[in-house]
Amino acid sequence: MGQQLGSNTENWQELEKKLFMQTAKRLPVTLVHGQGARVWDIEGKEYLDFVAGWAVNSLGHCHPAVVKALTEQANTLIQASNQFYTIPQIQLAKLLVNNSCLNRAFFCNSGAEANEGAIKLARRYGKLHLDGAYEVITTYESFHGRTLAMVAATGQDKFQEPYTPLPNGFINVEYDNIGAIKAATTTQTCAVILEPIQGEGGVNIPDSNYLKEIRAWCDQKGILLILDEIQTGIGRTGTLFAYEQVDVEPDIMTLAKGLGSGVPIGAFLAKQRASVFAPGEHGSTFGGNPLACAASLATLQFVIGNDIPGKVKHLGQYFTSGLEKLKQKFNFIDEIRGCGLLLALGFTTDIAEEITLACLEKGLLVNRVKPNALRFMPPLIITEKDIDEALGILEKILSRRL
Ligand SMILES: Cc1ncc(COP(=O)(O)O)c(C=O)c1O
């Protein structure tokens, strides 16, 4: 063996600084273990996790159903190429199709890859049915991933500017403004892609008619509506998919994050008429991998079988009423945004970083989604007691600013 690896917090963090491209702004904590809604660092300190790997650990850390499925599948078949049929991916597709308005699935490994695939599908549709139309309308403050095309789709200057010139064919317009989408639509437009609630953009909920109006516009123009449910899907907002709450059916939907409860997997699903790929036109080595699909299948079965979306709806209301009490007490809280267990607390000034660090110190993980906003996206299996604990920590920290 070569050089000895560090065994305490300081060494791991120093090693990371030497070895990694410094892209991640990490908090000074080395996590080594997780169970349910709790994680522990290398020094044994416990944290209540209201970040959940960025809305990924839907069933919490190391959920027994997921661990069992992974263990059994790891002992059976881990990987096989998509040249062959494998059973977990077919079972997963069946469950997704039976529980959504979509008819066909493609599995991949991340959110960005799911969106890339969805855009390729829309372009293919444009080539076949819309005289070669290829442009996709997207919104400001969106987040669709880090590949070059998804950076072009993501309407945020800070992600785009370092990489210009970007792939063409993406038109970014204002969110929650149907007029902006109409004005940007041309004969070259093949699709609109957007998040039903913008997650990374700060937990922004559009007007209740927005998605309905976009749906009607897409139908009128014969173009496709792609909903990016990578953050909102799999029960996070109180229904299995967020589109159910606005009664709008997408032509294509993308998923990742909570789909595997921590195991990397992405997917895009399409209605029959939009499912236009021919053999060989899209593919992935690991996409639909039996191990990832077994974890995802166990997650989805648990989510559906235990009415997790219904519980999330209740817990979201419970959490929101607790946040409302904080808002009444602290005049520097100006807004509570979100739905289900995707919530944000907006401040009148840029104090989110300071609050995040103070929470960390007190054993609560939260996310600074904007300089003036905290985001909460805990595992979907948290309890009212966990919420009370988080609210108690927040209240103590916010009280210091009175
Ligand atoms: C709505 C949305 N789309 C896409 C992505 C990208 O997913 P990934 O990081 O898995 O590529 C994210 C990640 O935060 C997201 O929130």
Ligand as a Chemical Component Dictionary entry (heavy atoms), coordinates in Angstrom:
data_LIG
# 
_chem_comp.id                   LIG 
_chem_comp.type                 NON-POLYMER 
_chem_comp.pdbx_formal_charge   0 
_chem_comp.three_letter_code    LIG 
# 
loop_
_chem_comp_atom.comp_id 
_chem_comp_atom.atom_id 
_chem_comp_atom.alt_atom_id 
_chem_comp_atom.type_symbol 
_chem_comp_atom.charge 
_chem_comp_atom.model_Cartn_x 
_chem_comp_atom.model_Cartn_y 
_chem_comp_atom.model_Cartn_z 
_chem_comp_atom.pdbx_ordinal 
LIG C1 C1 C 0 -35.395 19.936 -11.749 1  
LIG C2 C2 C 0 -34.036 19.336 -11.973 2  
LIG N1 N1 N 0 -33.712 18.871 -13.186 3  
LIG C3 C3 C 0 -32.505 18.304 -13.431 4  
LIG C4 C4 C 0 -31.551 18.218 -12.449 5  
LIG C5 C5 C 0 -30.216 17.592 -12.742 6  
LIG O1 O1 O 0 -30.129 16.339 -12.153 7  
LIG P1 P1 P 0 -28.699 15.612 -12.004 8  
LIG O2 O2 O 0 -27.896 16.423 -11.053 9  
LIG O3 O3 O 0 -29.046 14.247 -11.500 10 
LIG O4 O4 O 0 -28.093 15.574 -13.365 11 
LIG C6 C6 C 0 -31.839 18.723 -11.173 12 
LIG C7 C7 C 0 -30.824 18.670 -10.099 13 
LIG O5 O5 O 0 -30.871 19.386 -9.142  14 
LIG C8 C8 C 0 -33.111 19.272 -10.924 15 
LIG O6 O6 O 0 -33.438 19.778 -9.727  16 
# 
loop_
_chem_comp_bond.comp_id 
_chem_comp_bond.atom_id_1 
_chem_comp_bond.atom_id_2 
_chem_comp_bond.value_order 
_chem_comp_bond.pdbx_ordinal 
LIG C1 C2 SING 1  
LIG C2 N1 SING 2  
LIG C2 C8 DOUB 3  
LIG N1 C3 DOUB 4  
LIG C3 C4 SING 5  
LIG C4 C5 SING 6  
LIG C4 C6 DOUB 7  
LIG C5 O1 SING 8  
LIG O1 P1 SING 9  
LIG P1 O2 DOUB 10 
LIG P1 O3 SING 11 
LIG P1 O4 SING 12 
LIG C6 C7 SING 13 
LIG C6 C8 SING 14 
LIG C7 O5 DOUB 15 
LIG C8 O6 SING 16 
# 
